[in-house]
Amino acid sequence: MSLLRTICLAAACLTAALAQAAGFSTIEIPADREGPAMQGAVWTPCAAPAGDIKLGRTTIQGVRDCPLPPGAARLPLIVISHGYGGSFLGHHDTAQALADAGFIVAAISHSQDNFQLRGGPDDKIVALATRTADIKRLIDHMLQKWPAHGRIAANQIGFYGFSRGGYTGLVLAGARPDFERLPPLPSSPCATAPEGKACEWVKQGFQELLATPLTHDARIKVAVIADPVSMLFDTQGLKNVKIPIELWASAYGGDGVTPESVAAVRRNLPVAPEWHVAEKAEHFGFLAPCSQAQIEAKVEICRDAPGFDRTAFHKAFNAEVTAFFDRHLAPKH
């Protein structure tokens, strides 16, 4: 990516912005027949200058509970799906950039796959099915129960997903995964004690996964997919994905994702995606730059490959992502 192109994209986003900062508020989606309660957050355009908001070890830029700028215009909605063991804060800088550019952005911590649940005996394998229902419930909440739901353009909904979140977006867009292609985790108890009780739990989890219906959501019109968990898809499984997609791959991969597996998605999608490679990046390079507290805690998501500047990359990445959504969802500035 050329420096000139990055500067031009950033300038375009600033010109298009409705406001000076991103408003930030938390949400809770109550338990219902479709799933358990979920926590999340919403970023919105805001006319006040941003400040630091500290949430545990994460520090974000924004304005708490900032009202939307006055006006009758309805704004596009972007929903975000995090990766395995993540949270609704994992892509906060991208959410902020999109809100600064005039989008309403909502993210949740997935109900059966988040940082508080990571490390169970089956690593919540059933979440490969429930994740899609989580995002449907998030969209339902934003369109029906969020206090400012009347300001959302219901026909202009986009999706951003990373890793398992990228898998989630492909399924929501019509992909059909083949769970028989799912490789066993090296840490799975079935690898070391196939006759043990823990392995029985894993097998039960797999049967529960097969029995849980997947959710597709035609309200999603466009998607940005970053380093998706994609070994479950072949050409047949992706044939129904027809929406515009911007597909990103890290140069080195990681956490079960390889550059080759992401390139296979590129080849197998029936509509060619916009294709980008994050040079010198490993898988976690798509997560927001780490705070000093995260770095000092030696959180694994903060480690980057030599020569990769995550902060600089995200400035360019967020500009590219914003420009893509701007082209396809056409917010009214």
Summary of the structure (lengths in Angstrom):
residues: 333
radius of gyration: 19.1
end to end distance: 26.8
largest distance: 63.3
contacts: 1156
relative contact order: 0.15
helix: 36%
strand: 24%
